[in-house]
């Protein structure tokens, strides 16, 4: 997460999850709404790309066990190289995504979900109801039942979120071109997996980072 790209995106969101502090947000010309409003939803998570969806620790397991298992898992996996990133609209929000699908990244994400699933507490009925409000396909319903989240395995789409949902995503994307595109790393190397944790204020912080050293 260190580097110009992370710093720029963290400032845009207004939250540095590594330092654990709010950051003054930039002024970006041409936006159809304020930066504060556009980033209000993703701010709590900090700048990140989800590999394993958020979960509560399962009863009977400790963080020490999760730490050990994650460390061993990452020691057996190589870094994933994404040749090129792009800034684009994803549904109703704006994100940075790989320019082309990456089989290596999809395989790594699927392996992460499966390898650490024993540490995931089952979602509550309320959580399941909220997921189903999106109108899931039969396959997504199966994934939700098995893995606690509908957008994993072949439904996984890696993205680095920059805004919440907005009816003006195309305009926001256009306004952010000059701000973000020059900072997009090429290639983009995913060389570690981070475990994040939510504090009592709902903000996410880095707990530990594990090098992909396989």
N, C-alpha and C positions, 0 to 999 in steps of 0.2 A: 503493500500500500504506500510506501514512501515514494516520493518523486513528484515532479511537476504536475503530472496528470491527476494524481490523487489530491494534491494540494488545491489545484484549481477546482476540481469537482466538489471537494469538501467545503471550500469557501462558497461555492454556488449554493449548496444545500444549507449552509450555515451551521454545520456540525462536523467536528473532527472526532471520529470514533476511536482513533488511536490515542489522541491527547485527552479525549473526554471533555471537550469544551466547545462552547458556542463560538462561532467565527462571524465577523462582519461580512455580510453578503455584498457582492459587487453590483455596480450599476451597469446594466446591459441595454444598449439602445434598441428600439424596435420591438420590445416585448409588448404583447397585448394586455398584460397584467403585471402586478408587482412580483419581484423575485420571491418575496416572503410568501405570497399567496400560492404561487406556482409550486413551491417546494414544501409546503406545509405538511403534506402526507409523507413523502419519503425522508424528510429531515431526520426523524427519530432513528432511522436505520443507519444513517451515514452512507458514504459512498461505498457500494459493495456490489458484488455479483453473487447471487445465491447459488449454491451448489446443493446443499441439503436444506430443505425448508425449515423454518423455525419450529422448535419443539420444546416441551417441558421435559425435564429429566424423569425417567420412569421410576416408579417406586421400587426400592431395593437396589438401586444403582447410585453410585457416588460420582462426583465430578472427577475424582482421582482415577476411577475406572474408565470414564470417558476419555480423559487425557491420555491414559496409557494406550487405549485402543486406537485413538486418532493418531497418536505418534507412530504406532506400529504400522497402521494403514498407510500413512504418508511416506514412511520409509520404503514402502514397496511400490511406489508410483513415481513415474518420471514427470518432470514439468510438461505442461501442455503449451504449445506454441500456436498462436493465432496470427496468421500473416498480416491481416489488416482489419481494423475496426471502422465502423461507420456510425454517424449520428443519424437517427431516423425516428419517425413516429412508429410506435408499437401500440396498436389499438388507439386508446385515448390519451396516451402519455408519450413522453419523449425519453429515449434511452440511447445508450451506446451499445451496439451489438457487433458480433463478428460479421464481416462483409459476406462471408460464405459459411455454410454449415460446417461444423467441425466434428467429425466422427470421434476423434480422440477426446475432445471435451465432453461429448455426449456419453462416451463410455466411462470416463472418469466420474462424471456426475452420477451415473447410474450405480457405479461401484460404491461410491460414497454413501448414497442413500441406503443401499443394501447392507453394507458392512457395519454401519452404525445404527441400524434400525432397532436393535435390542435396547438402546438407551432412550428411545422415544416413548413418552407416555402417550396412550391413546387420546385422540382428540375428544373433547367433550361434545355432547349432543348439540350445544349451541354453536360450537365451531363447525361441526358437520353441516348444520343447517345453513350457516352463512356461506360455506363453500358451495352448497347445492343451489343457492340462489342465482349463481352465475349461469345455470342451465347447462349441466355437464352432459357430455356424450356418454354412452354406455361404457366405453373404455375408460374414460376419466372417472366414472363412478367406481369402476373396479379398482383403479389405482388409488382412489381416495380410501376405499375400504381396506386395501392391503397395506398401503404406505402412509396413510394419514394426510395425503395431499394429492390433488388430481393432476398436477402438472409436473410429473416426474417420469423417468424412463423415456420412452419415445415421445412423450408429450413435453419434455423439457426444452426450454428455449432460453439460452443464456442471455442476460441483459444487465446492463449497469444503469439503473434508473436515475433520471434527472428531474422528473416532474411527477406530480400526481395527475389524475385524469383531468383533462381540460377539453372543452369544446373547440379550442383554438390551437391544437397541437401542431398543425402544419405551420402556423405563423410563429409559434414558439421555436420550432425546429429551425426555421429559416433565420430567425434572429440570433440563434445560438451558433450558427455555422462558424462565424469569424471568431467567436469566443472559445469554442472547444476543438474544432477540427485541427488547427495547427498543433495542438498538444496531444493528439491521439498517438500513442506509441505504435511504432511499426518496426518489427513485429511486437505483438503484445504477448508477453510470456507469463503464464500462470505458474509460478514456482513455489507456491505455498498455499495451504488451506488454513483459514482462520476460524477459530471458535469465538463467537460473539455472545454477549449476554446483555439482557435488558435490565436497567436499573428501576428503582421505584418510581421514577418520573417518566418511564416509558422510553428512555433513550438507550440506544445500543452502544456498547463499549467493546473494544478488543480485549479478550481474556487471554488468548494464547494463539500463537501462529506456529505452524508446523511445516517445515521444508519438505517439498516433494523430492526425495533423494534416491529413488529407486533406479 
